[in-house]
Amino acid sequence: MEQLNRIELRGNVGNIKLQTVGDKLAARFTVATNYAYKDKDGSAVIETTWHNVNAWQGRGIANLHDIKKGSKVYVSGRLRSQKFQGEDQTERNFYEIIPKTVTLIEDDEKLQCEF
């Protein structure tokens, strides 16, 4: 049986933190995705989900400095889960996206960054 761990997101960038590790640039940013539906009363509801992305610059990709708060992005990669113990000693799970590609979407023009 073939296994598959793939996720695709299209949304808006929230917070972004750039960091240099060795000679490579790393970016940790959040992406907000919206899901719209109508509740049982027929009222429109928009559900926003925030996703954590951990990207590393490499393989001749465009500059990670181009990603700004509010940018529209398309992210394709895999989901990674990590367990840790919180300050209150309870076990918690942290989920993040490890991207293979990040595409900036600017005014219907796409700029692709490959990881």
C-alpha positions in Angstrom: 0.0 0.0 0.0 1.3 3.4 -1.0 1.3 6.0 1.8 0.5 9.7 1.2 1.0 12.8 3.3 0.1 15.8 1.3 -1.6 19.1 2.0 -2.5 22.1 -0.1 -3.5 25.5 1.2 -4.4 28.8 -0.4 -4.9 31.7 1.9 -3.5 34.8 3.5 -0.2 35.1 5.5 -0.6 36.2 9.1 2.5 36.6 11.2 5.9 35.9 9.6 9.3 35.5 11.3 12.5 35.2 9.2 15.6 33.6 10.7 19.1 32.8 9.4 20.3 29.3 10.3 23.8 28.7 9.2 23.9 30.0 5.6 20.2 29.3 4.9 17.1 31.5 5.5 14.2 30.0 7.3 10.7 31.4 7.5 8.0 30.5 10.0 4.6 32.0 9.1 0.9 31.4 9.5 -1.6 31.0 6.7 -5.3 31.7 7.3 -7.9 29.7 5.3 -11.6 30.4 5.2 -14.5 27.9 4.9 -17.9 29.5 4.2 -21.2 27.8 4.9 -24.7 28.5 6.0 -25.9 27.4 9.4 -29.3 25.8 10.1 -31.0 29.3 10.2 -29.6 30.1 6.8 -27.1 32.7 8.1 -23.7 32.9 6.4 -20.8 31.7 8.6 -17.1 32.0 7.8 -14.8 29.6 9.7 -11.2 30.7 9.7 -8.4 28.2 10.4 -4.8 29.1 11.0 -2.0 26.9 9.8 1.7 27.0 10.8 4.2 26.8 8.0 8.0 26.1 8.4 9.8 26.9 5.2 13.5 26.8 4.3 15.0 28.6 1.4 16.9 26.4 -1.0 17.3 25.0 -4.5 17.3 28.4 -6.2 14.0 29.6 -4.9 12.8 33.2 -4.9 13.7 35.3 -1.8 11.6 34.5 1.3 11.7 38.2 2.0 9.0 38.6 -0.6 6.4 37.0 1.8 4.7 39.7 3.8 1.8 39.8 6.2 -1.4 39.8 4.1 0.2 38.2 1.1 -1.9 35.6 -0.7 0.0 32.3 -1.0 -0.5 28.8 -2.2 1.4 26.2 -0.1 1.9 22.6 -1.1 3.7 20.1 1.1 3.3 17.7 4.0 1.8 17.8 7.5 4.1 17.1 10.5 2.9 16.5 14.0 5.0 17.0 17.1 4.1 16.2 20.7 5.4 18.2 23.7 4.6 18.8 27.3 3.1 22.2 28.2 4.0 24.3 31.1 1.0 22.8 33.0 2.5 19.4 32.4 -0.2 18.3 29.9 0.7 16.6 26.7 0.0 18.8 23.6 0.2 18.3 19.9 1.6 20.9 17.4 0.9 20.6 13.7 2.9 22.4 11.0 3.2 22.3 7.2 6.6 21.5 5.7 6.2 23.0 2.2 7.6 21.6 -1.0 6.4 24.7 -2.9 5.2 28.1 -1.9 3.6 30.3 -4.5 3.0 34.0 -4.0 -0.2 35.1 -5.6 0.0 38.8 -6.6 -2.8 40.4 -8.6 -3.6 37.2 -10.5 0.1 36.7 -11.2 1.8 33.7 -9.6 5.4 33.7 -8.5 6.6 30.2 -7.6 9.1 29.3 -4.9 10.3 25.7 -4.7 11.7 24.1 -1.5 
